[in-house]
Structures are given as C-alpha cells and as structure tokens.
Amino acid sequence: MYTPSFWEKNTIFSNIDVCIIGSGIVGLNAAIYLKSGDPELNVMVVDRGFLPYGASTRNAGFACFGSLTELLDDLTKESEDEVLKRVEMRYTGLQNLRTLLGDVNIGYEPLGGYELFTTGDLQSYDKCMESMVHFNTLLKPVTGSAKTYTTAEYGIEKFGFAGVNHLIVNQFEGQIDTGKMMETLANRASSLGVKIINGLNIHALKNNEREVELQCNDNFSFYASRVLVANNGFASDLLPDLSVQPARAQVLITKPIKDLKLKGSFHYEKGFYYFRNVGNRVLLGGGRNLDFAGESTSEFGTTQIIQNQLDEMLKKVILPKQTFEVDMRWSGIMGLGDSKSTIMKKVNGNIYCAVRMGGMGIAIGSVIGEQSALMILKSL
C-alpha cells in the first residue's frame, strides 16, 4: 500500500489553500485565475488519470457556440433571454481562451462551423431559414456582425458531400488542437506555481470546520482550505446530490487522405454527429442518439452499433468518392444533465463545484474557470 513519506507530506501535501479536483479545461483555468488573483496562494490540481480524465483531451476540438437547430430546440424549453445569455457566454469564453493562450498555442483555425441538411431534414432547414434573420439580429451585439449565420450551398460540391441538400454556416466558429490547448494550459499553470498531480484518485470529501479532508484511494488523506470539484462528468462520484450524468461520446479519425476537400467543422442531425478536418484527416464523432441508455456511462470504450454508423457516414455522406482508412477510435466522457446550464456554486462548507459543461467545455471552460476562481477568492 502506498503512503506518502514525511517529505511528501511536509512539502507537497501541506498548507494547501485550494485543491482543484480535475485537471481538465475548467480545473486548469480556475487554477490560473486563482494564482493570477493571488500569487501567494498554494494551489494544487489533482486528477485520477495520468492525463485529464474525461473529455478535455479526448474531444473533437470544436470552437463552436451554437448552431441554428440547437438554438431553435433550446427555445422550446427556455426563454429567448436564457438561450441568448448562454450563447453569449460561449462566444465570450472562446475569445477569453484565445486571448489567454494565443491562437498559435491552441492551433486555432477560423474555418467556420457548418450545419448539414439532407432530404429528411428539410422541415428543420425551413425553420432555420425562417428564424435566421431574427437570430442574426440577436447575435449582432455579440459577434459584431449582422450575418453570423448565412447559407453556404457552395460548400456541398466544394467539400465533396453526397446526399446533402443544404448547408448553413456560422462564420465565427472554428476549430482548435485540444492537445496543444491542454499542454499550453498545464504549462501556464505550472509556470505560475500551481502543483499538478495526476494519477491521484480522490474518493471522498469531508468538511471540517476550517478545511476539507480529501480521502484518497491509496488510504491516506490530506487537507485543503477550499476544494473545487471540476471533474465534470464524474462529479456525482464525490457529490451525489448534483444533477450531473456522465455521457460517453465516441470518436474516430482517419489516416491522412490525399487531396482532402473538407475544411471546417460540421454538425449533422441536430448535432448528434459532428466532424471536421484535422489537417488532411477526417475526425468524426457522435451517435449517442442510437443508444442513449448505453452511452449514459462513465466507462470508456466503443460499441459496434455506433462505430458502424460512423463508418457508414464516412462512406455515404462525408467521403463518398474517396478511399480512406480509419486510424484510431476512442471515447470521452462528458457531463450532462436536465439543463444545459453549468452548476457553479458553493456546495457546502468549504466545498465548491464547477461542473456540467454540457459538451461545450472548450467554449465555456475558460469563463467558468475564471468565475469559479473569483467565487473562491471572495471566500478566502
């Protein structure tokens, strides 16, 4: 059984002001903003995985903030003000991320975000066209443009699609390299003096009068004045009363394809499928709608039913006239719930949380990290 040495207890695990559970987008952003707000704070970030355990380095790298079909669907459940506020937060979050880390360091490419419509989606397309002017008007104060959304029929032939009737593009969306982003975030946090410990699984939190006991799987504990739970889809393991459910997302990427036409980020079937180019490869993910129950899991892995559907999409819609080979398949774990709103609050005592990113961690991770850091700084 592993137990810390005297030296480890008295250097690494002592006098911790804030311990952040989760070394993903939110956790590292929170750590950076905490140290920026008070450089003297002793801030530690811990994670159960040897890399961020969840979705931060396993997502598709979409720098997006809302397709028209998503916004229309949201309006059936929420007010226009609520929908607009969330879109504005996503857009602001993306700008914050780019400013904080720099476009080169995150591999940002402003190639646009497209939505595909096939014969079966014509009714949905008509609704998007009816509402396009209205949404463009709403988003003008956010993006600064009167035409955030426009039609892009030219792209059907340009990108080489088959069976696609219409395209709508959001010109202010793009894509990033999530590996570069997370590496840059980790380096930035470390340069500010943040301790990052991966491979340490916290299985329970216990509030004391002035601090929190963090109980580890290796049968030892350490203490922090404040704890921020930022492990998204796994938050309910530590805080079972939170309305956060894990949701698996399966992804594949092809080997390099000669003369690939595809450039940009794309959504299909109300966002249940999404794909993009990564250089001259195609990354494709989604398919949770084929098995919602099976994909509501915190277990990594892929399934035949979803991977077969992804393969079919590549063959019939995305790369119908090209030869390709799949290079890799993987999955990530998101945090969803009965609402798309993030849960960011004081849970009890000295325990706080910033979870339930709703699959939009890239867009909102920076701003949620900043806001949660401010929340904790005010409590110290």
C-alpha positions as CSV (number, residue, x, y, z in Angstrom):
1,M,0.0,0.0,0.0
2,Y,1.3,3.4,-0.9
3,T,1.6,6.1,1.8
4,P,3.3,9.5,1.4
5,S,6.7,9.9,3.1
6,F,7.4,12.6,5.7
7,W,9.0,14.8,3.0
8,E,5.9,14.5,0.7
9,K,3.5,15.3,3.5
10,N,5.5,18.3,4.5
11,T,6.1,19.8,1.1
12,I,3.6,18.6,-1.5
13,F,0.6,17.9,0.7
14,S,0.9,20.7,3.3
15,N,-0.6,24.2,3.6
16,I,-2.9,23.8,0.6
17,D,-5.1,26.8,0.1
18,V,-7.2,25.5,-2.8
19,C,-7.3,22.0,-4.1
20,I,-9.0,21.6,-7.5
21,I,-10.2,18.1,-8.5
22,G,-10.0,17.7,-12.2
23,S,-7.0,18.8,-14.4
24,G,-9.2,19.5,-17.5
25,I,-10.1,22.8,-19.1
26,V,-12.1,24.1,-16.2
27,G,-9.8,23.0,-13.5
28,L,-6.6,24.4,-15.1
29,N,-8.3,27.7,-16.0
30,A,-9.5,28.0,-12.4
31,A,-6.0,27.4,-11.1
32,I,-4.5,30.0,-13.4
33,Y,-7.1,32.6,-12.4
34,L,-6.6,31.8,-8.7
35,K,-2.9,32.4,-9.0
36,S,-3.3,35.5,-11.1
37,G,-5.7,36.9,-8.5
38,D,-3.4,36.0,-5.5
39,P,0.1,34.7,-6.4
40,E,0.7,33.7,-2.8
41,L,-2.0,31.1,-2.8
42,N,-0.9,27.4,-2.6
43,V,-3.0,25.9,-5.4
44,M,-3.0,22.2,-6.2
45,V,-4.7,20.4,-9.1
46,V,-5.3,16.6,-8.8
47,D,-6.7,14.2,-11.3
48,R,-7.4,10.4,-11.2
49,G,-5.9,9.9,-14.7
50,F,-2.4,10.2,-15.9
51,L,-3.9,12.8,-18.3
52,P,-7.1,14.8,-17.7
53,Y,-9.7,12.1,-17.1
54,G,-12.8,12.7,-19.1
55,A,-13.2,14.8,-22.3
56,S,-10.7,17.7,-22.2
57,T,-8.0,15.9,-24.3
58,R,-10.5,13.5,-25.9
59,N,-13.0,15.8,-27.7
60,A,-13.3,16.9,-31.3
61,G,-11.8,20.3,-30.8
62,F,-14.8,22.4,-31.9
63,A,-14.6,26.1,-31.2
64,C,-18.4,26.5,-31.6
65,F,-21.1,28.3,-29.7
66,G,-24.4,27.3,-31.2
67,S,-26.0,26.0,-34.5
68,L,-29.4,27.2,-35.6
69,T,-31.1,23.9,-35.0
70,E,-29.7,23.8,-31.4
71,L,-30.9,27.3,-30.7
72,L,-34.4,26.5,-32.1
73,D,-34.6,23.4,-30.0
74,D,-33.4,25.3,-26.9
75,L,-36.2,27.8,-27.4
76,T,-38.8,25.0,-27.0
77,K,-37.6,24.6,-23.4
78,E,-36.2,28.0,-22.4
79,S,-36.8,31.7,-22.8
80,E,-35.1,33.7,-25.5
81,D,-33.1,35.6,-22.9
82,E,-31.8,32.4,-21.4
83,V,-30.7,31.0,-24.7
84,L,-29.1,34.2,-25.8
85,K,-27.2,34.5,-22.5
86,R,-25.8,31.0,-22.9
87,V,-24.7,31.7,-26.5
88,E,-23.0,34.9,-25.4
89,M,-21.2,33.1,-22.6
90,R,-19.9,30.5,-25.1
91,Y,-18.7,33.2,-27.5
92,T,-17.1,35.2,-24.7
93,G,-15.4,32.0,-23.4
94,L,-13.9,31.2,-26.7
95,Q,-12.5,34.8,-27.0
96,N,-11.1,34.5,-23.5
97,L,-9.4,31.2,-24.3
98,R,-7.8,32.6,-27.4
99,T,-6.6,35.7,-25.6
100,L,-5.3,33.8,-22.6
101,L,-3.3,31.2,-24.6
102,G,-2.9,32.6,-28.1
103,D,-4.2,31.2,-31.3
104,V,-0.9,29.6,-32.3
105,N,-0.6,27.8,-29.0
106,I,-4.1,26.2,-29.3
107,G,-3.9,25.6,-33.1
108,Y,-7.0,27.8,-33.7
109,E,-8.3,27.9,-37.3
110,P,-11.2,30.1,-38.2
111,L,-12.6,27.8,-40.8
112,G,-16.3,28.2,-39.9
113,G,-18.9,25.9,-38.4
114,Y,-21.4,24.3,-40.8
115,E,-24.7,22.5,-40.4
116,L,-25.7,19.9,-42.9
117,F,-29.3,19.2,-44.0
118,T,-30.4,16.2,-46.0
119,T,-33.8,15.3,-47.5
120,G,-35.1,14.1,-44.2
121,D,-34.1,17.5,-42.6
122,L,-35.9,19.8,-44.9
123,Q,-38.6,20.8,-42.4
124,S,-35.8,21.7,-39.9
125,Y,-34.0,23.6,-42.6
126,D,-37.1,25.7,-43.4
127,K,-37.4,26.6,-39.7
128,C,-33.8,27.7,-39.7
129,M,-34.3,29.9,-42.7
130,E,-37.4,31.4,-41.2
131,S,-35.5,32.3,-38.0
132,M,-32.1,33.2,-39.5
133,V,-32.7,37.0,-39.7
134,H,-34.0,37.1,-36.2
135,F,-31.0,35.2,-34.7
136,N,-28.6,37.3,-36.7
137,T,-30.2,40.4,-35.2
138,L,-30.0,38.9,-31.7
139,L,-26.3,38.0,-32.1
140,K,-25.1,41.2,-33.7
141,P,-24.2,42.8,-30.4
142,V,-22.3,39.6,-29.5
143,T,-20.3,38.9,-32.7
144,G,-20.4,42.4,-34.2
145,S,-21.9,41.1,-37.5
146,A,-25.3,41.3,-39.0
147,K,-24.7,37.9,-40.7
148,T,-23.5,35.4,-38.1
149,Y,-25.5,32.7,-40.0
150,T,-25.6,32.5,-43.7
151,T,-26.5,29.9,-46.3
152,A,-23.5,28.0,-47.8
153,E,-24.8,25.9,-50.6
154,Y,-21.5,26.3,-52.4
155,G,-19.9,24.0,-49.9
156,I,-21.8,20.9,-50.9
157,E,-19.8,20.4,-54.0
158,K,-16.7,22.2,-52.6
159,F,-16.4,19.7,-49.7
160,G,-17.4,16.7,-51.8
161,F,-20.6,15.7,-49.8
162,A,-23.2,13.3,-51.1
163,G,-26.9,13.4,-50.2
164,V,-26.7,16.8,-48.7
165,N,-29.3,19.4,-49.8
166,H,-28.4,22.5,-47.8
167,L,-25.6,24.0,-45.7
168,I,-25.8,26.8,-43.2
169,V,-22.5,28.3,-41.9
170,N,-21.6,30.2,-38.7
171,Q,-18.6,32.2,-39.9
172,F,-17.4,32.9,-36.4
173,E,-16.8,29.3,-35.4
174,G,-13.6,27.4,-35.9
175,Q,-11.5,24.5,-34.5
176,I,-8.6,24.0,-32.2
177,D,-6.0,21.4,-31.4
178,T,-7.1,20.2,-28.0
179,G,-3.8,18.5,-27.3
180,K,-1.9,21.8,-27.8
181,M,-4.6,23.7,-25.8
182,M,-4.3,21.4,-22.7
183,E,-0.5,21.3,-22.9
184,T,-0.4,25.1,-23.0
185,L,-2.8,25.4,-20.1
186,A,-0.8,22.9,-18.0
187,N,2.4,24.8,-18.8
188,R,0.9,28.1,-18.0
189,A,-0.5,26.8,-14.6
190,S,2.9,25.3,-13.7
191,S,4.7,28.5,-14.6
192,L,2.5,30.3,-12.0
193,G,3.4,27.8,-9.3
194,V,0.4,25.5,-9.5
195,K,1.1,22.0,-8.3
196,I,-0.4,19.4,-10.8
197,I,-0.7,15.8,-9.6
198,N,-2.1,13.2,-11.9
199,G,-2.9,9.7,-11.1
200,L,-4.4,10.5,-7.6
201,N,-7.9,9.4,-7.1
202,I,-10.0,11.2,-4.5
203,H,-12.9,9.0,-3.4
204,A,-14.5,11.2,-0.7
205,L,-14.6,14.7,0.7
206,K,-15.2,15.5,4.4
207,N,-15.9,19.0,5.6
208,N,-14.2,20.1,8.8
209,E,-14.7,23.5,10.5
210,R,-11.9,25.3,8.6
211,E,-10.8,22.9,5.9
212,V,-11.7,19.9,3.8
213,E,-10.3,16.4,4.2
214,L,-9.6,14.8,0.8
215,Q,-9.6,11.0,1.2
216,C,-7.6,9.2,-1.4
217,N,-7.8,5.6,-2.8
218,D,-4.4,4.9,-1.5
219,N,-5.7,5.1,2.0
220,F,-4.3,8.4,3.0
221,S,-5.8,11.9,3.4
222,F,-4.6,15.4,3.0
223,Y,-6.3,18.8,3.7
224,A,-7.1,22.0,1.9
225,S,-8.8,25.2,3.0
226,R,-11.0,25.1,-0.1
227,V,-11.9,22.4,-2.6
228,L,-13.2,23.0,-6.1
229,V,-14.8,19.9,-7.8
230,A,-14.2,20.4,-11.5
231,N,-14.2,16.8,-12.8
232,N,-17.4,17.4,-14.9
233,G,-19.0,14.0,-15.8
234,F,-17.5,12.3,-12.7
235,A,-18.7,14.9,-10.2
236,S,-21.5,12.8,-8.8
237,D,-18.9,10.3,-7.6
238,L,-17.9,12.9,-5.0
239,L,-21.1,15.0,-4.8
240,P,-24.0,12.5,-5.4
241,D,-26.7,15.2,-5.0
242,L,-25.6,17.1,-8.0
243,S,-27.7,16.7,-11.2
244,V,-24.8,15.6,-13.4
245,Q,-24.9,12.4,-15.5
246,P,-21.9,11.0,-17.4
247,A,-22.3,10.8,-21.2
248,R,-19.9,8.9,-23.4
249,A,-19.0,10.3,-26.8
250,Q,-17.4,8.0,-29.4
251,V,-14.9,9.4,-31.9
252,L,-12.8,8.1,-34.8
253,I,-10.1,9.7,-37.0
254,T,-8.9,8.6,-40.5
255,K,-5.4,8.2,-41.8
256,P,-4.2,11.1,-44.0
257,I,-6.3,11.4,-47.2
258,K,-4.7,12.7,-50.3
259,D,-6.3,15.9,-51.7
260,L,-8.9,16.1,-48.9
261,K,-11.5,18.7,-49.8
262,L,-13.0,19.0,-46.3
263,K,-12.1,22.2,-44.4
264,G,-14.0,23.3,-41.3
265,S,-16.2,22.0,-38.5
266,F,-19.6,20.4,-39.3
267,H,-22.8,19.3,-37.4
268,Y,-25.4,16.9,-38.7
269,E,-28.7,15.7,-37.3
270,K,-29.2,18.4,-34.6
271,G,-25.6,18.0,-33.5
272,F,-25.7,14.3,-32.7
273,Y,-23.0,13.8,-35.3
274,Y,-20.0,16.1,-35.8
275,F,-16.9,16.0,-37.9
276,R,-14.0,18.2,-39.1
277,N,-10.7,18.0,-40.8
278,V,-7.5,17.6,-38.8
279,G,-5.0,18.6,-41.4
280,N,-5.7,16.1,-44.2
281,R,-7.5,13.6,-41.9
282,V,-11.3,13.5,-41.0
283,L,-12.3,13.3,-37.4
284,L,-15.9,12.1,-36.8
285,G,-17.9,11.6,-33.6
286,G,-21.3,11.2,-32.2
287,G,-24.1,8.7,-32.4
288,R,-25.3,8.8,-28.8
289,N,-28.9,9.0,-30.1
290,L,-28.6,5.4,-31.3
291,D,-28.2,4.2,-27.7
292,F,-28.9,6.9,-25.1
293,A,-29.1,4.3,-22.2
294,G,-25.9,2.6,-23.2
295,E,-24.0,5.8,-23.7
296,S,-25.0,7.2,-20.3
297,T,-21.9,5.7,-18.7
298,S,-18.6,6.7,-17.2
299,E,-16.9,3.8,-18.8
300,F,-14.6,4.5,-21.7
301,G,-14.9,2.3,-24.8
302,T,-16.6,2.0,-28.2
303,T,-19.5,0.0,-29.4
304,Q,-20.2,-1.7,-32.7
305,I,-23.6,-0.1,-33.3
306,I,-22.2,3.4,-33.1
307,Q,-18.9,2.8,-34.9
308,N,-20.7,1.1,-37.7
309,Q,-22.9,4.1,-38.2
310,L,-19.9,6.4,-38.1
311,D,-18.2,4.3,-40.8
312,E,-21.4,4.5,-42.9
313,M,-21.5,8.3,-42.6
314,L,-17.9,8.5,-43.9
315,K,-18.7,6.2,-46.9
316,K,-22.0,7.7,-47.9
317,V,-22.1,11.3,-46.9
318,I,-18.7,12.7,-46.0
319,L,-16.2,10.9,-48.2
320,P,-18.4,9.2,-50.9
321,K,-15.9,9.3,-53.7
322,Q,-12.7,8.8,-51.7
323,T,-10.7,5.9,-50.3
324,F,-10.0,6.1,-46.6
325,E,-8.8,4.1,-43.7
326,V,-9.7,4.6,-40.0
327,D,-6.6,5.2,-38.0
328,M,-7.9,5.4,-34.4
329,R,-11.1,5.1,-32.4
330,W,-11.7,6.4,-28.8
331,S,-14.2,7.9,-26.5
332,G,-14.5,10.7,-23.9
333,I,-16.9,11.3,-21.0
334,M,-19.0,14.5,-20.9
335,G,-21.1,15.9,-18.1
336,L,-24.8,16.4,-19.0
337,G,-28.0,17.0,-17.0
338,D,-31.6,18.0,-17.1
339,S,-30.5,21.5,-18.0
340,K,-27.7,22.9,-20.2
341,S,-26.7,25.4,-17.5
342,T,-23.5,24.8,-15.7
343,I,-23.6,24.1,-12.0
344,M,-21.2,26.5,-10.3
345,K,-21.8,27.1,-6.7
346,K,-20.8,26.6,-3.1
347,V,-21.9,23.1,-2.3
348,N,-21.4,23.1,1.5
349,G,-18.8,24.2,4.0
350,N,-15.6,24.8,2.1
351,I,-16.5,22.7,-1.0
352,Y,-17.4,24.3,-4.3
353,C,-18.1,22.9,-7.7
354,A,-17.9,24.0,-11.4
355,V,-19.4,21.1,-13.4
356,R,-21.9,20.1,-16.1
357,M,-20.3,21.6,-19.2
358,G,-22.9,20.0,-21.5
359,G,-20.4,19.1,-24.1
360,M,-19.3,22.7,-24.5
361,G,-16.2,22.7,-22.3
362,I,-14.0,24.3,-25.0
363,A,-16.4,27.2,-25.4
364,I,-17.1,27.9,-21.7
365,G,-14.3,26.3,-19.8
366,S,-12.2,29.5,-19.7
367,V,-15.0,31.7,-18.4
368,I,-16.3,29.1,-16.0
369,G,-12.8,28.6,-14.6
370,E,-12.4,32.4,-14.2
371,Q,-15.8,32.7,-12.5
372,S,-15.2,29.8,-10.1
373,A,-11.8,31.3,-9.2
374,L,-13.5,34.6,-8.3
375,M,-16.1,32.8,-6.3
376,I,-13.4,31.1,-4.2
377,L,-11.2,34.2,-3.9
378,K,-14.1,36.1,-2.3
379,S,-14.4,33.3,0.3
380,L,-10.8,33.4,1.4
